[in-house]
Amino acid sequence: MSVNITFSLTVTDLADEHQAREVVRSLDEVMSDERIQEQVNLGVAWEDGTAFVSGETDFPLSITRFAAWQPEFESYVRYAVEEVAPAAKITLDWGFPDLER
């Protein structure tokens, strides 16, 4: 069975813009591996002169076996970020549009 989900993610506590761009590159690989790269916007954003990474789904994604997929996806995201920015903080928020109606 599949479920419609959305997510947004933020990666903070980055050293500089270069590291933020490396995080985007690494996360792009995860999205590509999961075949959702066309549905997720990722990029470098700025707040008070500090770079961070922001991303979100463009629209709900239909995910089969979400309960099994979610923890694996979260671990891939964590690994991708830690690989290039070990001190970074990741916030990943899930949305369930079918339940929010």
MODELLER restraints for C-alpha pairs under 7 A, 6 or more apart:
rsr = mdl.restraints
at = mdl.atoms
rsr.add(forms.Gaussian(group=physical.xy_distance, feature=features.Distance(at['CA:1:A'], at['CA:64:A']), mean=5.59, stdev=0.5))
rsr.add(forms.Gaussian(group=physical.xy_distance, feature=features.Distance(at['CA:1:A'], at['CA:65:A']), mean=6.10, stdev=0.5))
rsr.add(forms.Gaussian(group=physical.xy_distance, feature=features.Distance(at['CA:2:A'], at['CA:62:A']), mean=6.01, stdev=0.5))
rsr.add(forms.Gaussian(group=physical.xy_distance, feature=features.Distance(at['CA:2:A'], at['CA:63:A']), mean=5.07, stdev=0.5))
rsr.add(forms.Gaussian(group=physical.xy_distance, feature=features.Distance(at['CA:2:A'], at['CA:64:A']), mean=3.91, stdev=0.5))
rsr.add(forms.Gaussian(group=physical.xy_distance, feature=features.Distance(at['CA:2:A'], at['CA:65:A']), mean=5.96, stdev=0.5))
rsr.add(forms.Gaussian(group=physical.xy_distance, feature=features.Distance(at['CA:2:A'], at['CA:66:A']), mean=6.78, stdev=0.5))
rsr.add(forms.Gaussian(group=physical.xy_distance, feature=features.Distance(at['CA:3:A'], at['CA:62:A']), mean=5.43, stdev=0.5))
rsr.add(forms.Gaussian(group=physical.xy_distance, feature=features.Distance(at['CA:3:A'], at['CA:63:A']), mean=5.42, stdev=0.5))
rsr.add(forms.Gaussian(group=physical.xy_distance, feature=features.Distance(at['CA:3:A'], at['CA:64:A']), mean=6.50, stdev=0.5))
rsr.add(forms.Gaussian(group=physical.xy_distance, feature=features.Distance(at['CA:3:A'], at['CA:66:A']), mean=6.68, stdev=0.5))
rsr.add(forms.Gaussian(group=physical.xy_distance, feature=features.Distance(at['CA:4:A'], at['CA:60:A']), mean=5.56, stdev=0.5))
rsr.add(forms.Gaussian(group=physical.xy_distance, feature=features.Distance(at['CA:4:A'], at['CA:61:A']), mean=5.27, stdev=0.5))
rsr.add(forms.Gaussian(group=physical.xy_distance, feature=features.Distance(at['CA:4:A'], at['CA:62:A']), mean=4.42, stdev=0.5))
rsr.add(forms.Gaussian(group=physical.xy_distance, feature=features.Distance(at['CA:4:A'], at['CA:63:A']), mean=6.31, stdev=0.5))
rsr.add(forms.Gaussian(group=physical.xy_distance, feature=features.Distance(at['CA:4:A'], at['CA:96:A']), mean=6.24, stdev=0.5))
rsr.add(forms.Gaussian(group=physical.xy_distance, feature=features.Distance(at['CA:4:A'], at['CA:97:A']), mean=6.69, stdev=0.5))
rsr.add(forms.Gaussian(group=physical.xy_distance, feature=features.Distance(at['CA:4:A'], at['CA:98:A']), mean=6.70, stdev=0.5))
rsr.add(forms.Gaussian(group=physical.xy_distance, feature=features.Distance(at['CA:5:A'], at['CA:60:A']), mean=5.13, stdev=0.5))
rsr.add(forms.Gaussian(group=physical.xy_distance, feature=features.Distance(at['CA:5:A'], at['CA:61:A']), mean=5.27, stdev=0.5))
rsr.add(forms.Gaussian(group=physical.xy_distance, feature=features.Distance(at['CA:5:A'], at['CA:62:A']), mean=6.47, stdev=0.5))
rsr.add(forms.Gaussian(group=physical.xy_distance, feature=features.Distance(at['CA:5:A'], at['CA:94:A']), mean=6.93, stdev=0.5))
rsr.add(forms.Gaussian(group=physical.xy_distance, feature=features.Distance(at['CA:5:A'], at['CA:95:A']), mean=5.55, stdev=0.5))
rsr.add(forms.Gaussian(group=physical.xy_distance, feature=features.Distance(at['CA:5:A'], at['CA:96:A']), mean=4.82, stdev=0.5))
rsr.add(forms.Gaussian(group=physical.xy_distance, feature=features.Distance(at['CA:5:A'], at['CA:97:A']), mean=6.50, stdev=0.5))
rsr.add(forms.Gaussian(group=physical.xy_distance, feature=features.Distance(at['CA:6:A'], at['CA:57:A']), mean=5.74, stdev=0.5))
rsr.add(forms.Gaussian(group=physical.xy_distance, feature=features.Distance(at['CA:6:A'], at['CA:59:A']), mean=6.74, stdev=0.5))
rsr.add(forms.Gaussian(group=physical.xy_distance, feature=features.Distance(at['CA:6:A'], at['CA:60:A']), mean=4.95, stdev=0.5))
rsr.add(forms.Gaussian(group=physical.xy_distance, feature=features.Distance(at['CA:6:A'], at['CA:61:A']), mean=6.29, stdev=0.5))
rsr.add(forms.Gaussian(group=physical.xy_distance, feature=features.Distance(at['CA:6:A'], at['CA:94:A']), mean=5.82, stdev=0.5))
rsr.add(forms.Gaussian(group=physical.xy_distance, feature=features.Distance(at['CA:6:A'], at['CA:95:A']), mean=4.76, stdev=0.5))
rsr.add(forms.Gaussian(group=physical.xy_distance, feature=features.Distance(at['CA:6:A'], at['CA:96:A']), mean=6.36, stdev=0.5))
rsr.add(forms.Gaussian(group=physical.xy_distance, feature=features.Distance(at['CA:7:A'], at['CA:56:A']), mean=5.62, stdev=0.5))
rsr.add(forms.Gaussian(group=physical.xy_distance, feature=features.Distance(at['CA:7:A'], at['CA:57:A']), mean=5.81, stdev=0.5))
rsr.add(forms.Gaussian(group=physical.xy_distance, feature=features.Distance(at['CA:7:A'], at['CA:92:A']), mean=6.89, stdev=0.5))
rsr.add(forms.Gaussian(group=physical.xy_distance, feature=features.Distance(at['CA:7:A'], at['CA:93:A']), mean=5.45, stdev=0.5))
rsr.add(forms.Gaussian(group=physical.xy_distance, feature=features.Distance(at['CA:7:A'], at['CA:94:A']), mean=4.45, stdev=0.5))
rsr.add(forms.Gaussian(group=physical.xy_distance, feature=features.Distance(at['CA:7:A'], at['CA:95:A']), mean=5.75, stdev=0.5))
rsr.add(forms.Gaussian(group=physical.xy_distance, feature=features.Distance(at['CA:8:A'], at['CA:55:A']), mean=5.56, stdev=0.5))
rsr.add(forms.Gaussian(group=physical.xy_distance, feature=features.Distance(at['CA:8:A'], at['CA:56:A']), mean=4.07, stdev=0.5))
rsr.add(forms.Gaussian(group=physical.xy_distance, feature=features.Distance(at['CA:8:A'], at['CA:57:A']), mean=6.61, stdev=0.5))
rsr.add(forms.Gaussian(group=physical.xy_distance, feature=features.Distance(at['CA:8:A'], at['CA:92:A']), mean=5.84, stdev=0.5))
rsr.add(forms.Gaussian(group=physical.xy_distance, feature=features.Distance(at['CA:8:A'], at['CA:93:A']), mean=5.34, stdev=0.5))
rsr.add(forms.Gaussian(group=physical.xy_distance, feature=features.Distance(at['CA:8:A'], at['CA:94:A']), mean=6.76, stdev=0.5))
rsr.add(forms.Gaussian(group=physical.xy_distance, feature=features.Distance(at['CA:9:A'], at['CA:54:A']), mean=5.85, stdev=0.5))
rsr.add(forms.Gaussian(group=physical.xy_distance, feature=features.Distance(at['CA:9:A'], at['CA:55:A']), mean=5.19, stdev=0.5))
rsr.add(forms.Gaussian(group=physical.xy_distance, feature=features.Distance(at['CA:9:A'], at['CA:56:A']), mean=6.23, stdev=0.5))
rsr.add(forms.Gaussian(group=physical.xy_distance, feature=features.Distance(at['CA:9:A'], at['CA:91:A']), mean=5.42, stdev=0.5))
rsr.add(forms.Gaussian(group=physical.xy_distance, feature=features.Distance(at['CA:9:A'], at['CA:92:A']), mean=4.38, stdev=0.5))
rsr.add(forms.Gaussian(group=physical.xy_distance, feature=features.Distance(at['CA:9:A'], at['CA:93:A']), mean=6.29, stdev=0.5))
rsr.add(forms.Gaussian(group=physical.xy_distance, feature=features.Distance(at['CA:10:A'], at['CA:53:A']), mean=5.54, stdev=0.5))
rsr.add(forms.Gaussian(group=physical.xy_distance, feature=features.Distance(at['CA:10:A'], at['CA:54:A']), mean=4.64, stdev=0.5))
rsr.add(forms.Gaussian(group=physical.xy_distance, feature=features.Distance(at['CA:10:A'], at['CA:55:A']), mean=6.49, stdev=0.5))
rsr.add(forms.Gaussian(group=physical.xy_distance, feature=features.Distance(at['CA:10:A'], at['CA:90:A']), mean=5.81, stdev=0.5))
rsr.add(forms.Gaussian(group=physical.xy_distance, feature=features.Distance(at['CA:10:A'], at['CA:91:A']), mean=5.15, stdev=0.5))
rsr.add(forms.Gaussian(group=physical.xy_distance, feature=features.Distance(at['CA:10:A'], at['CA:92:A']), mean=6.65, stdev=0.5))
rsr.add(forms.Gaussian(group=physical.xy_distance, feature=features.Distance(at['CA:11:A'], at['CA:52:A']), mean=5.77, stdev=0.5))
rsr.add(forms.Gaussian(group=physical.xy_distance, feature=features.Distance(at['CA:11:A'], at['CA:53:A']), mean=4.95, stdev=0.5))
rsr.add(forms.Gaussian(group=physical.xy_distance, feature=features.Distance(at['CA:11:A'], at['CA:54:A']), mean=6.60, stdev=0.5))
rsr.add(forms.Gaussian(group=physical.xy_distance, feature=features.Distance(at['CA:11:A'], at['CA:88:A']), mean=6.40, stdev=0.5))
rsr.add(forms.Gaussian(group=physical.xy_distance, feature=features.Distance(at['CA:11:A'], at['CA:89:A']), mean=5.53, stdev=0.5))
rsr.add(forms.Gaussian(group=physical.xy_distance, feature=features.Distance(at['CA:11:A'], at['CA:90:A']), mean=4.59, stdev=0.5))
rsr.add(forms.Gaussian(group=physical.xy_distance, feature=features.Distance(at['CA:11:A'], at['CA:91:A']), mean=6.43, stdev=0.5))
rsr.add(forms.Gaussian(group=physical.xy_distance, feature=features.Distance(at['CA:12:A'], at['CA:52:A']), mean=5.04, stdev=0.5))
rsr.add(forms.Gaussian(group=physical.xy_distance, feature=features.Distance(at['CA:12:A'], at['CA:53:A']), mean=6.74, stdev=0.5))
rsr.add(forms.Gaussian(group=physical.xy_distance, feature=features.Distance(at['CA:12:A'], at['CA:88:A']), mean=5.63, stdev=0.5))
rsr.add(forms.Gaussian(group=physical.xy_distance, feature=features.Distance(at['CA:12:A'], at['CA:89:A']), mean=5.18, stdev=0.5))
rsr.add(forms.Gaussian(group=physical.xy_distance, feature=features.Distance(at['CA:12:A'], at['CA:90:A']), mean=6.64, stdev=0.5))
rsr.add(forms.Gaussian(group=physical.xy_distance, feature=features.Distance(at['CA:13:A'], at['CA:87:A']), mean=6.71, stdev=0.5))
rsr.add(forms.Gaussian(group=physical.xy_distance, feature=features.Distance(at['CA:13:A'], at['CA:88:A']), mean=4.79, stdev=0.5))
rsr.add(forms.Gaussian(group=physical.xy_distance, feature=features.Distance(at['CA:13:A'], at['CA:89:A']), mean=5.95, stdev=0.5))
rsr.add(forms.Gaussian(group=physical.xy_distance, feature=features.Distance(at['CA:14:A'], at['CA:20:A']), mean=6.32, stdev=0.5))
rsr.add(forms.Gaussian(group=physical.xy_distance, feature=features.Distance(at['CA:14:A'], at['CA:51:A']), mean=6.94, stdev=0.5))
rsr.add(forms.Gaussian(group=physical.xy_distance, feature=features.Distance(at['CA:14:A'], at['CA:52:A']), mean=6.50, stdev=0.5))
rsr.add(forms.Gaussian(group=physical.xy_distance, feature=features.Distance(at['CA:14:A'], at['CA:85:A']), mean=6.74, stdev=0.5))
rsr.add(forms.Gaussian(group=physical.xy_distance, feature=features.Distance(at['CA:14:A'], at['CA:88:A']), mean=5.60, stdev=0.5))
rsr.add(forms.Gaussian(group=physical.xy_distance, feature=features.Distance(at['CA:16:A'], at['CA:51:A']), mean=6.21, stdev=0.5))
rsr.add(forms.Gaussian(group=physical.xy_distance, feature=features.Distance(at['CA:17:A'], at['CA:51:A']), mean=5.51, stdev=0.5))
rsr.add(forms.Gaussian(group=physical.xy_distance, feature=features.Distance(at['CA:19:A'], at['CA:85:A']), mean=6.80, stdev=0.5))
rsr.add(forms.Gaussian(group=physical.xy_distance, feature=features.Distance(at['CA:20:A'], at['CA:44:A']), mean=6.27, stdev=0.5))
rsr.add(forms.Gaussian(group=physical.xy_distance, feature=features.Distance(at['CA:20:A'], at['CA:51:A']), mean=6.51, stdev=0.5))
rsr.add(forms.Gaussian(group=physical.xy_distance, feature=features.Distance(at['CA:20:A'], at['CA:52:A']), mean=6.01, stdev=0.5))
rsr.add(forms.Gaussian(group=physical.xy_distance, feature=features.Distance(at['CA:20:A'], at['CA:53:A']), mean=6.04, stdev=0.5))
rsr.add(forms.Gaussian(group=physical.xy_distance, feature=features.Distance(at['CA:21:A'], at['CA:44:A']), mean=6.55, stdev=0.5))
rsr.add(forms.Gaussian(group=physical.xy_distance, feature=features.Distance(at['CA:22:A'], at['CA:84:A']), mean=6.57, stdev=0.5))
rsr.add(forms.Gaussian(group=physical.xy_distance, feature=features.Distance(at['CA:23:A'], at['CA:81:A']), mean=5.67, stdev=0.5))
rsr.add(forms.Gaussian(group=physical.xy_distance, feature=features.Distance(at['CA:23:A'], at['CA:84:A']), mean=6.28, stdev=0.5))
rsr.add(forms.Gaussian(group=physical.xy_distance, feature=features.Distance(at['CA:24:A'], at['CA:42:A']), mean=6.40, stdev=0.5))
rsr.add(forms.Gaussian(group=physical.xy_distance, feature=features.Distance(at['CA:24:A'], at['CA:43:A']), mean=6.19, stdev=0.5))
rsr.add(forms.Gaussian(group=physical.xy_distance, feature=features.Distance(at['CA:24:A'], at['CA:53:A']), mean=6.82, stdev=0.5))
rsr.add(forms.Gaussian(group=physical.xy_distance, feature=features.Distance(at['CA:26:A'], at['CA:80:A']), mean=5.42, stdev=0.5))
rsr.add(forms.Gaussian(group=physical.xy_distance, feature=features.Distance(at['CA:26:A'], at['CA:81:A']), mean=6.86, stdev=0.5))
rsr.add(forms.Gaussian(group=physical.xy_distance, feature=features.Distance(at['CA:27:A'], at['CA:77:A']), mean=6.57, stdev=0.5))
rsr.add(forms.Gaussian(group=physical.xy_distance, feature=features.Distance(at['CA:27:A'], at['CA:80:A']), mean=5.95, stdev=0.5))
rsr.add(forms.Gaussian(group=physical.xy_distance, feature=features.Distance(at['CA:28:A'], at['CA:37:A']), mean=6.65, stdev=0.5))
rsr.add(forms.Gaussian(group=physical.xy_distance, feature=features.Distance(at['CA:30:A'], at['CA:76:A']), mean=6.70, stdev=0.5))
rsr.add(forms.Gaussian(group=physical.xy_distance, feature=features.Distance(at['CA:30:A'], at['CA:77:A']), mean=6.83, stdev=0.5))
rsr.add(forms.Gaussian(group=physical.xy_distance, feature=features.Distance(at['CA:31:A'], at['CA:37:A']), mean=4.59, stdev=0.5))
rsr.add(forms.Gaussian(group=physical.xy_distance, feature=features.Distance(at['CA:39:A'], at['CA:57:A']), mean=5.63, stdev=0.5))
rsr.add(forms.Gaussian(group=physical.xy_distance, feature=features.Distance(at['CA:39:A'], at['CA:58:A']), mean=5.47, stdev=0.5))
rsr.add(forms.Gaussian(group=physical.xy_distance, feature=features.Distance(at['CA:40:A'], at['CA:55:A']), mean=6.75, stdev=0.5))
rsr.add(forms.Gaussian(group=physical.xy_distance, feature=features.Distance(at['CA:40:A'], at['CA:56:A']), mean=5.51, stdev=0.5))
rsr.add(forms.Gaussian(group=physical.xy_distance, feature=features.Distance(at['CA:40:A'], at['CA:57:A']), mean=4.35, stdev=0.5))
rsr.add(forms.Gaussian(group=physical.xy_distance, feature=features.Distance(at['CA:40:A'], at['CA:58:A']), mean=5.86, stdev=0.5))
rsr.add(forms.Gaussian(group=physical.xy_distance, feature=features.Distance(at['CA:41:A'], at['CA:55:A']), mean=5.27, stdev=0.5))
rsr.add(forms.Gaussian(group=physical.xy_distance, feature=features.Distance(at['CA:41:A'], at['CA:56:A']), mean=5.57, stdev=0.5))
rsr.add(forms.Gaussian(group=physical.xy_distance, feature=features.Distance(at['CA:41:A'], at['CA:57:A']), mean=6.34, stdev=0.5))
rsr.add(forms.Gaussian(group=physical.xy_distance, feature=features.Distance(at['CA:41:A'], at['CA:58:A']), mean=6.86, stdev=0.5))
rsr.add(forms.Gaussian(group=physical.xy_distance, feature=features.Distance(at['CA:42:A'], at['CA:54:A']), mean=5.79, stdev=0.5))
rsr.add(forms.Gaussian(group=physical.xy_distance, feature=features.Distance(at['CA:42:A'], at['CA:55:A']), mean=4.18, stdev=0.5))
rsr.add(forms.Gaussian(group=physical.xy_distance, feature=features.Distance(at['CA:42:A'], at['CA:56:A']), mean=6.83, stdev=0.5))
rsr.add(forms.Gaussian(group=physical.xy_distance, feature=features.Distance(at['CA:43:A'], at['CA:53:A']), mean=5.69, stdev=0.5))
rsr.add(forms.Gaussian(group=physical.xy_distance, feature=features.Distance(at['CA:43:A'], at['CA:54:A']), mean=5.64, stdev=0.5))
rsr.add(forms.Gaussian(group=physical.xy_distance, feature=features.Distance(at['CA:43:A'], at['CA:55:A']), mean=6.42, stdev=0.5))
rsr.add(forms.Gaussian(group=physical.xy_distance, feature=features.Distance(at['CA:44:A'], at['CA:51:A']), mean=6.44, stdev=0.5))
rsr.add(forms.Gaussian(group=physical.xy_distance, feature=features.Distance(at['CA:44:A'], at['CA:52:A']), mean=5.71, stdev=0.5))
rsr.add(forms.Gaussian(group=physical.xy_distance, feature=features.Distance(at['CA:44:A'], at['CA:53:A']), mean=4.64, stdev=0.5))
rsr.add(forms.Gaussian(group=physical.xy_distance, feature=features.Distance(at['CA:44:A'], at['CA:54:A']), mean=6.29, stdev=0.5))
rsr.add(forms.Gaussian(group=physical.xy_distance, feature=features.Distance(at['CA:45:A'], at['CA:51:A']), mean=5.73, stdev=0.5))
rsr.add(forms.Gaussian(group=physical.xy_distance, feature=features.Distance(at['CA:45:A'], at['CA:52:A']), mean=5.41, stdev=0.5))
rsr.add(forms.Gaussian(group=physical.xy_distance, feature=features.Distance(at['CA:45:A'], at['CA:53:A']), mean=5.90, stdev=0.5))
rsr.add(forms.Gaussian(group=physical.xy_distance, feature=features.Distance(at['CA:45:A'], at['CA:54:A']), mean=6.45, stdev=0.5))
rsr.add(forms.Gaussian(group=physical.xy_distance, feature=features.Distance(at['CA:46:A'], at['CA:52:A']), mean=6.11, stdev=0.5))
